[in-house]
Amino acid sequence: MKPLHWKTLIYVNIFWLGLNVRNTALGNVFMPYLVDVFVEPQIKNTALGMLRTAGLIIAMVTQPLAGLLSDRSTSRFGRRRPFIVTGVIFDLVFLVLLGLSSNYWMLFCAVLLIQISSNVSHGPLQGLIPDLVPEEQHGRAAGIKAIFELLPLIVVPFTIANAVAAGQLTLAIVMTGIILVIAMILTIFLVHEKPLEAQVQTPLKEPMLRVAGVLSGILAGSLAGLVVSVSLGGALGLILWLFLKSAAAWMAAIFFGGAIAMVSATLAGVWAGVAFSLGKEAKGERPYLWWIVNRLLFLTAATSIQGFAPFFLMSAFSIDRQAAIDLTAKLMMVAGIFTLVSALPTGWLSDYFGHKKLVAFAGLIGAAGAIVLLGTAIFPRQSVLYIAGSIIGLATGLFLTSNWALGTNLVPRENAGRFLGISNLAGAGAGMIGAGIGGPVADILNNYQPGLGYIALFSYYALLFLLSSISLIGVKKGTIFQGAR
């Protein structure tokens, strides 16, 4: 391949902007806003958790399947662009359905359909860089991709979230569709793919079995975590009840049981998911396993904070849903700016100081940010909120670059795509664990004492950030895959 002009590298990545605007708007704005509209306050966190978990399960299956099907495509328009166009067309239809939703279950169906259509474009999109960009330019292309993935954290607050905060949901949905269509049109006309002359017989069975393995592992791990937490929490509650003779004993048990569930579900989910996917190869590969544990712990905390932020802010600042969306947008913008600023030099810093040190540092910074954010429940000041957002953004930027660099040094070069693909699926599983367990715990505790559930949730996320740093003890120098030495 001939080296590409820098403009071409931008063209190849431009759809990442539209895709991530859609994802950010859906997950951080539309879903919490509409759940609060349709669901009773006593169960809204559980309802949001169900919605996020179901959507992520759909995404984990649809995205790799669409990518594999695009590998086989012999369309004269190229392998990837027809899928991107198809996904966007259905996105527009399902966004209209989202706007027309009149109850929770209509919203539930609309979100699942959007997850299908969006991942029809997402999976094939990941093939554009390997298809069109020379290997020596992959780093620059990936850097541009990362910028387009982070820019929506700044774009969405200024546009879509502002419209929702002003009560203009329809306008916000139209904005989302327009940005998506513009990104699609630019990709159609500015990206030039060469059609395959003959169909590539890419096997579907093995990759999809791998997906099923990771998904089954995460679900089994979550179930195991719940069993452990219910057992230990129940025992603790019984002991406390014998002394206190009040409902506070059981609430304390649920508070601590939730923390146990989060951690044990993560550990069991990683072990089971990797074991299902790699089989005997998973034995003896502890550094790789602990790297995924680190990744899952950090991402569970980071993604869950984004998802539950509107409800937390409604409680902490005693504001309505529209004001909460506005405040969430400002928090996202601050976090997004610091994520972008810290991510840019992290590659160089990681090479200089070492990937592992920066990943550990990111976890500690994230824990500090979560604690400061938790402080707004006691001192509801916007200045404190923005300080928390800047700290969490800084941690996220450091983590996203340095953790991935660490992982590429741990996997065997000859099977790098396979092993890193498993870690991507684990990243999707992070949202399932954080939302699926966190939502019900928050509702139970909030119904006992308003706001207590959010104190529990954000305490868990601070703990997960901290444990992500501690988990790196398992990633020992010199104990890596033979292929990475």
C-alpha positions as CSV (number, residue, x, y, z in Angstrom):
1,M,0.0,0.0,0.0
2,K,1.1,3.6,-0.7
3,P,1.2,6.0,2.3
4,L,-2.0,7.9,2.6
5,H,-2.4,11.7,2.8
6,W,-3.4,13.0,6.3
7,K,-6.8,14.0,4.9
8,T,-7.5,10.5,3.8
9,L,-6.7,9.2,7.3
10,I,-9.4,11.6,8.5
11,Y,-11.9,10.5,5.9
12,V,-11.4,6.8,6.8
13,N,-12.2,7.7,10.5
14,I,-14.9,10.3,10.1
15,F,-17.8,7.9,10.7
16,W,-16.5,7.2,14.2
17,L,-17.6,10.8,15.1
18,G,-21.2,10.1,14.0
19,L,-21.3,6.7,15.6
20,N,-20.0,7.9,19.0
21,V,-22.3,10.9,18.9
22,R,-25.2,8.5,18.5
23,N,-23.9,6.2,21.3
24,T,-23.2,9.0,23.7
25,A,-26.6,10.6,23.1
26,L,-28.4,7.3,23.5
27,G,-26.7,6.0,26.6
28,N,-26.0,9.2,28.5
29,V,-28.9,11.4,27.5
30,F,-32.0,9.7,25.9
31,M,-32.1,6.5,28.0
32,P,-31.9,8.1,31.5
33,Y,-34.2,10.9,30.5
34,L,-36.9,8.7,29.1
35,V,-36.6,6.1,31.9
36,D,-37.3,8.9,34.4
37,V,-40.3,9.9,32.3
38,F,-41.9,6.5,32.1
39,V,-40.8,4.6,35.3
40,E,-41.7,5.2,38.9
41,P,-38.9,6.7,41.0
42,Q,-38.8,3.6,43.2
43,I,-37.5,1.3,40.4
44,K,-36.0,3.6,37.8
45,N,-32.4,2.5,38.5
46,T,-33.4,-1.1,38.1
47,A,-35.2,-0.2,34.8
48,L,-32.2,1.7,33.5
49,G,-29.9,-1.2,34.5
50,M,-32.1,-3.7,32.6
51,L,-32.1,-1.5,29.5
52,R,-28.4,-1.0,29.5
53,T,-27.7,-4.7,30.1
54,A,-30.1,-6.0,27.4
55,G,-28.7,-3.5,24.9
56,L,-25.1,-4.5,25.6
57,I,-26.0,-8.2,25.2
58,I,-27.4,-7.4,21.7
59,A,-24.3,-5.3,20.9
60,M,-21.9,-8.1,21.9
61,V,-23.6,-10.5,19.4
62,T,-24.5,-8.1,16.5
63,Q,-21.2,-6.3,16.2
64,P,-18.8,-9.2,15.6
65,L,-21.4,-10.9,13.4
66,A,-21.8,-7.8,11.2
67,G,-18.0,-7.5,11.0
68,L,-17.6,-11.1,9.9
69,L,-20.4,-10.8,7.2
70,S,-18.7,-7.7,5.9
71,D,-15.5,-9.6,5.5
72,R,-17.3,-11.9,3.0
73,S,-19.0,-9.1,1.1
74,T,-18.3,-8.8,-2.6
75,S,-20.5,-5.7,-3.2
76,R,-19.3,-3.4,-5.9
77,F,-19.5,-0.5,-3.4
78,G,-17.0,-2.2,-1.1
79,R,-17.1,-4.4,1.9
80,R,-17.7,-2.0,4.7
81,R,-19.7,1.0,3.4
82,P,-22.9,-0.9,2.4
83,F,-23.2,-2.1,6.0
84,I,-22.6,1.4,7.3
85,V,-25.3,2.8,5.1
86,T,-27.8,0.0,6.0
87,G,-27.1,0.5,9.7
88,V,-27.7,4.3,9.5
89,I,-30.9,3.9,7.5
90,F,-32.4,1.7,10.2
91,D,-30.9,3.9,12.9
92,L,-33.0,6.8,11.6
93,V,-36.1,4.6,11.7
94,F,-35.5,3.4,15.2
95,L,-34.6,6.9,16.5
96,V,-38.1,7.9,15.3
97,L,-39.5,5.0,17.2
98,L,-37.6,6.1,20.3
99,G,-39.1,9.6,20.0
100,L,-42.6,8.1,19.7
101,S,-42.2,5.9,22.7
102,S,-45.1,6.3,25.2
103,N,-44.1,3.8,27.8
104,Y,-41.1,1.9,29.1
105,W,-41.5,-1.2,27.0
106,M,-41.8,0.8,23.8
107,L,-38.6,2.5,24.8
108,F,-37.0,-0.9,25.6
109,C,-37.9,-2.2,22.2
110,A,-36.6,0.9,20.5
111,V,-33.3,0.8,22.3
112,L,-32.7,-2.8,21.4
113,L,-33.5,-2.2,17.8
114,I,-31.1,0.8,17.8
115,Q,-28.4,-1.5,19.3
116,I,-28.9,-3.9,16.4
117,S,-28.8,-1.3,13.7
118,S,-25.9,0.7,15.2
119,N,-23.8,-2.4,15.5
120,V,-24.5,-3.4,11.9
121,S,-22.5,-0.3,11.0
122,H,-20.1,-0.5,14.0
123,G,-18.7,-4.0,13.3
124,P,-17.7,-3.4,9.6
125,L,-16.4,0.1,10.4
126,Q,-13.6,-1.4,12.4
127,G,-12.3,-3.0,9.2
128,L,-11.7,0.2,7.3
129,I,-8.3,0.9,8.9
130,P,-6.9,-2.6,8.3
131,D,-8.4,-2.6,4.8
132,L,-7.2,0.8,3.6
133,V,-4.3,2.1,5.7
134,P,-0.7,0.9,5.4
135,E,0.6,-0.8,8.5
136,E,3.2,1.9,9.1
137,Q,0.4,4.5,9.4
138,H,-1.9,2.5,11.7
139,G,-0.7,4.4,14.7
140,R,-1.6,7.8,13.2
141,A,-4.9,6.4,12.0
142,A,-5.7,5.0,15.4
143,G,-4.9,8.4,17.0
144,I,-7.3,10.1,14.7
145,K,-9.9,7.5,15.5
146,A,-9.4,8.1,19.2
147,I,-10.0,11.8,18.8
148,F,-13.3,11.2,16.9
149,E,-14.3,8.8,19.7
150,L,-13.7,11.4,22.4
151,L,-15.0,14.5,20.6
152,P,-18.7,13.5,21.2
153,L,-18.1,14.0,24.9
154,I,-17.8,17.7,24.0
155,V,-20.1,17.9,21.0
156,V,-23.2,16.2,22.6
157,P,-23.3,18.5,25.7
158,F,-23.3,21.6,23.4
159,T,-26.0,20.3,21.1
160,I,-28.1,17.2,21.9
161,A,-28.0,17.4,25.7
162,N,-28.8,21.1,25.6
163,A,-31.9,20.5,23.5
164,V,-33.2,17.8,25.9
165,A,-32.5,20.0,28.9
166,A,-34.7,22.6,27.2
167,G,-37.5,20.1,26.8
168,Q,-36.8,19.7,23.1
169,L,-36.5,15.9,22.8
170,T,-37.6,15.8,19.2
171,L,-35.0,18.4,18.2
172,A,-32.3,16.4,20.0
173,I,-33.3,13.2,18.1
174,V,-33.2,15.2,14.8
175,M,-29.8,16.5,15.7
176,T,-28.5,13.0,16.3
177,G,-29.9,11.8,13.0
178,I,-28.4,14.8,11.1
179,I,-24.9,14.3,12.5
180,L,-25.1,10.5,11.8
181,V,-26.2,11.1,8.2
182,I,-23.5,13.7,7.5
183,A,-20.9,11.3,8.8
184,M,-22.3,8.6,6.6
185,I,-22.4,10.7,3.5
186,L,-18.8,11.9,4.0
187,T,-17.8,8.2,4.4
188,I,-19.6,7.2,1.2
189,F,-18.1,9.8,-1.0
190,L,-14.6,10.3,0.5
191,V,-13.7,6.7,1.4
192,H,-12.7,4.6,-1.7
193,E,-13.0,0.9,-1.2
194,K,-12.0,-1.7,-3.8
195,P,-14.6,-4.6,-4.0
196,L,-13.4,-8.1,-3.5
197,E,-12.9,-10.1,-6.6
198,A,-13.9,-13.3,-4.9
199,Q,-15.7,-14.0,-1.7
200,V,-13.5,-14.7,1.3
201,Q,-14.6,-17.8,3.1
202,T,-14.2,-16.3,6.6
203,P,-15.4,-18.9,9.1
204,L,-18.4,-17.7,11.2
205,K,-18.7,-20.6,13.7
206,E,-15.5,-20.2,15.6
207,P,-15.6,-16.4,16.2
208,M,-19.3,-16.5,17.2
209,L,-18.6,-19.4,19.6
210,R,-15.9,-17.2,21.1
211,V,-18.5,-14.4,21.5
212,A,-20.9,-16.8,23.0
213,G,-18.2,-18.0,25.4
214,V,-17.3,-14.6,26.6
215,L,-21.0,-13.6,27.0
216,S,-21.8,-16.8,28.8
217,G,-18.8,-16.3,31.1
218,I,-19.7,-12.8,32.0
219,L,-23.3,-13.8,32.7
220,A,-22.2,-16.8,34.7
221,G,-19.7,-14.6,36.6
222,S,-22.4,-12.1,37.4
223,L,-24.7,-14.9,38.6
224,A,-21.9,-16.3,40.8
225,G,-21.2,-12.8,42.1
226,L,-24.8,-12.4,43.1
227,V,-24.9,-15.8,44.8
228,V,-21.7,-15.0,46.8
229,S,-23.0,-11.5,47.7
230,V,-26.4,-12.8,48.7
231,S,-24.9,-15.5,50.9
232,L,-22.3,-13.2,52.6
233,G,-24.7,-10.3,52.7
234,G,-27.4,-12.4,54.2
235,A,-25.1,-13.8,56.8
236,L,-24.0,-10.3,57.7
237,G,-27.5,-9.0,57.8
238,L,-28.6,-11.8,60.1
239,I,-25.7,-11.1,62.5
240,L,-26.4,-7.4,62.6
241,W,-30.2,-7.9,63.0
242,L,-29.5,-10.0,66.1
243,F,-27.9,-7.0,67.6
244,L,-29.8,-4.1,66.1
245,K,-33.3,-5.6,65.6
246,S,-34.0,-3.1,62.8
247,A,-34.2,-2.8,59.0
248,A,-30.9,-0.9,59.1
249,A,-29.2,-4.2,59.6
250,W,-30.5,-5.6,56.3
251,M,-29.7,-2.3,54.5
252,A,-26.1,-2.5,55.8
253,A,-26.0,-6.1,54.5
254,I,-27.2,-5.0,51.0
255,F,-24.8,-2.1,51.0
256,F,-21.8,-4.3,51.6
257,G,-23.3,-7.2,49.6
258,G,-23.5,-5.0,46.5
259,A,-19.7,-4.2,46.7
260,I,-19.0,-8.0,47.0
261,A,-21.2,-8.6,44.0
262,M,-19.5,-6.1,41.8
263,V,-16.0,-7.4,42.6
264,S,-16.8,-11.1,42.5
265,A,-18.8,-10.8,39.3
266,T,-15.9,-9.1,37.6
267,L,-13.4,-11.7,38.7
268,A,-15.6,-14.7,38.0
269,G,-16.8,-13.1,34.7
270,V,-13.2,-12.7,33.4
271,W,-12.1,-16.2,34.5
272,A,-15.2,-17.9,33.0
273,G,-15.3,-15.8,29.8
274,V,-11.6,-16.3,29.0
275,A,-11.9,-20.0,29.9
276,F,-14.8,-20.5,27.6
277,S,-13.1,-18.7,24.8
278,L,-9.5,-19.9,25.0
279,G,-10.0,-23.3,26.7
280,K,-6.7,-24.9,27.6
281,E,-4.8,-21.9,26.3
282,A,-6.1,-19.9,29.2
283,K,-4.1,-22.0,31.7
284,G,-0.9,-20.4,32.8
285,E,-1.6,-17.1,31.1
286,R,-2.1,-15.2,34.4
287,P,-0.7,-11.8,33.2
288,Y,-3.2,-11.7,30.4
289,L,-6.1,-12.6,32.7
290,W,-5.1,-10.0,35.2
291,W,-4.8,-7.4,32.5
292,I,-8.4,-8.1,31.5
293,V,-9.5,-7.9,35.2
294,N,-7.8,-4.5,35.4
295,R,-9.6,-3.4,32.2
296,L,-13.0,-4.7,33.3
297,L,-12.7,-3.1,36.8
298,F,-11.8,0.3,35.5
299,L,-14.3,0.3,32.6
300,T,-17.1,-0.9,34.9
301,A,-16.6,2.1,37.1
302,A,-16.1,4.6,34.3
303,T,-19.1,3.5,32.2
304,S,-21.4,3.1,35.2
305,I,-20.7,6.6,36.4
306,Q,-21.7,8.0,33.0
307,G,-24.9,6.0,32.9
308,F,-26.2,6.7,36.4
309,A,-24.9,10.4,36.6
310,P,-28.3,12.0,35.7
311,F,-30.2,10.1,38.5
312,F,-27.4,10.8,41.0
313,L,-27.4,14.5,40.2
314,M,-31.2,14.7,40.5
315,S,-30.8,13.3,44.1
316,A,-27.7,15.2,45.1
317,F,-28.8,18.6,43.8
318,S,-32.5,18.1,44.3
319,I,-33.3,19.0,40.7
320,D,-35.7,17.8,38.0
321,R,-34.8,15.6,35.0
322,Q,-34.2,18.4,32.6
323,A,-31.9,20.2,34.9
324,A,-30.1,17.0,35.6
325,I,-29.5,16.4,31.9
326,D,-28.1,19.9,31.6
327,L,-25.8,19.3,34.6
328,T,-24.8,15.9,33.3
329,A,-23.9,17.5,29.9
330,K,-21.6,20.0,31.6
331,L,-20.0,17.2,33.6
332,M,-19.5,15.2,30.4
333,M,-18.0,18.2,28.7
334,V,-15.4,18.8,31.5
335,A,-14.6,15.1,31.6
336,G,-14.4,14.9,27.8
337,I,-12.0,17.9,27.6
338,F,-9.6,16.4,30.2
339,T,-9.9,12.9,28.7
340,L,-8.9,14.3,25.3
341,V,-6.1,16.5,26.7
342,S,-4.6,13.6,28.8
343,A,-4.9,11.0,26.1
344,L,-2.9,12.9,23.5
345,P,0.5,12.8,25.4
346,T,-0.1,9.5,27.2
347,G,1.4,7.4,24.4
348,W,4.7,9.1,24.8
349,L,4.5,9.2,28.7
350,S,3.6,5.5,28.6
351,D,6.7,4.6,26.6
352,Y,8.9,6.8,28.9
353,F,7.5,5.7,32.4
354,G,6.2,2.3,31.5
355,H,2.7,1.2,30.6
356,K,1.9,-0.6,33.8
357,K,2.8,2.4,36.0
358,L,0.5,4.7,34.1
359,V,-2.4,2.2,34.2
360,A,-1.9,1.9,37.9
361,F,-1.8,5.7,38.3
362,A,-5.0,6.0,36.2
363,G,-6.9,3.7,38.6
364,L,-5.7,5.8,41.7
365,I,-6.7,9.0,40.0
366,G,-10.1,7.5,39.0
367,A,-10.7,6.5,42.6
368,A,-10.0,10.0,43.8
369,G,-12.3,11.5,41.2
370,A,-15.1,9.1,42.2
371,I,-14.7,10.1,45.9
372,V,-14.8,13.8,45.0
373,L,-17.9,13.1,42.9
374,L,-19.5,11.3,45.8
375,G,-18.8,14.4,47.9
376,T,-21.4,16.3,45.9
377,A,-24.0,14.2,47.7
378,I,-22.9,16.0,50.9
379,F,-21.7,19.3,49.4
380,P,-23.9,19.9,46.3
381,R,-21.7,22.5,44.6
382,Q,-21.2,22.6,40.8
383,S,-17.5,23.6,41.4
384,V,-17.0,20.3,43.2
385,L,-18.8,18.4,40.4
386,Y,-16.5,19.9,37.8
387,I,-13.4,19.1,39.8
388,A,-14.6,15.5,40.0
389,G,-15.2,15.4,36.2
390,S,-11.8,16.8,35.4
391,I,-10.1,14.2,37.7
392,I,-12.1,11.3,36.2
393,G,-11.5,12.6,32.7
394,L,-7.8,12.8,33.3
395,A,-7.8,9.2,34.6
396,T,-9.8,7.9,31.6
397,G,-7.5,9.5,29.1
398,L,-4.4,8.0,30.8
399,F,-6.1,4.6,31.0
400,L,-7.5,4.3,27.5
401,T,-4.1,4.7,25.9
402,S,-1.7,3.1,28.4
403,N,-3.9,0.0,29.2
404,W,-4.2,-0.9,25.5
405,A,-0.5,-0.4,25.0
406,L,0.1,-2.7,28.0
407,G,-2.2,-5.3,26.5
408,T,-0.5,-5.4,23.1
409,N,2.7,-6.3,25.0
410,L,1.0,-9.2,26.7
411,V,-0.7,-11.0,23.9
412,P,1.0,-13.4,21.4
413,R,1.7,-11.5,18.1
414,E,0.5,-14.4,16.0
415,N,-2.9,-14.3,17.7
416,A,-3.1,-10.7,18.7
417,G,-6.4,-10.0,17.0
418,R,-8.1,-12.9,18.7
419,F,-6.8,-12.1,22.2
420,L,-7.4,-8.4,22.0
421,G,-10.9,-9.1,20.6
422,I,-11.7,-11.0,23.7
423,S,-10.7,-8.0,25.8
424,N,-13.0,-5.8,23.7
425,L,-15.9,-8.1,24.5
426,A,-14.9,-7.9,28.2
427,G,-15.1,-4.1,27.9
428,A,-18.7,-4.4,26.7
429,G,-19.4,-6.7,29.7
430,A,-18.2,-4.0,32.0
431,G,-21.4,-2.1,31.4
432,M,-23.5,-5.2,32.0
433,I,-22.0,-5.8,35.4
434,G,-22.1,-2.1,36.6
435,A,-25.7,-1.5,35.5
436,G,-27.2,-5.0,36.1
437,I,-26.0,-5.2,39.7
438,G,-25.9,-1.5,40.5
439,G,-29.4,-0.6,39.5
440,P,-31.3,-2.8,41.9
441,V,-29.0,-2.1,44.8
442,A,-29.5,1.6,44.3
443,D,-33.3,1.3,44.3
444,I,-33.4,-0.9,47.4
445,L,-31.2,1.5,49.4
446,N,-32.9,4.6,48.0
447,N,-36.3,3.4,49.0
448,Y,-35.0,2.9,52.6
449,Q,-33.2,6.3,52.7
450,P,-33.3,8.7,49.8
451,G,-29.9,9.1,48.3
452,L,-28.3,6.2,50.1
453,G,-28.4,4.0,47.0
454,Y,-26.3,6.5,45.0
455,I,-23.8,6.8,47.9
456,A,-23.4,3.0,47.7
457,L,-23.1,3.0,43.9
458,F,-20.4,5.7,43.7
459,S,-18.6,4.1,46.6
460,Y,-18.5,0.9,44.7
461,Y,-17.1,2.7,41.6
462,A,-14.3,4.3,43.7
463,L,-13.5,0.8,45.0
464,L,-13.4,-0.6,41.5
465,F,-11.0,2.1,40.3
466,L,-8.7,1.3,43.3
467,L,-8.9,-2.4,42.8
468,S,-8.0,-1.9,39.1
469,S,-4.7,-0.6,40.2
470,I,-4.2,-3.4,42.8
471,S,-5.0,-6.0,40.2
472,L,-1.9,-5.1,38.2
473,I,0.1,-7.0,40.8
474,G,-0.9,-10.1,38.8
475,V,0.7,-8.6,35.6
476,K,4.3,-9.4,36.5
477,K,7.3,-8.4,34.4
478,G,8.8,-11.3,32.6
479,T,5.7,-13.5,32.9
480,I,4.1,-12.8,29.5
481,F,3.2,-14.8,26.5
482,Q,6.1,-16.3,24.7
483,G,5.1,-14.5,21.5
484,A,5.4,-11.1,23.2
485,R,8.9,-11.6,24.6
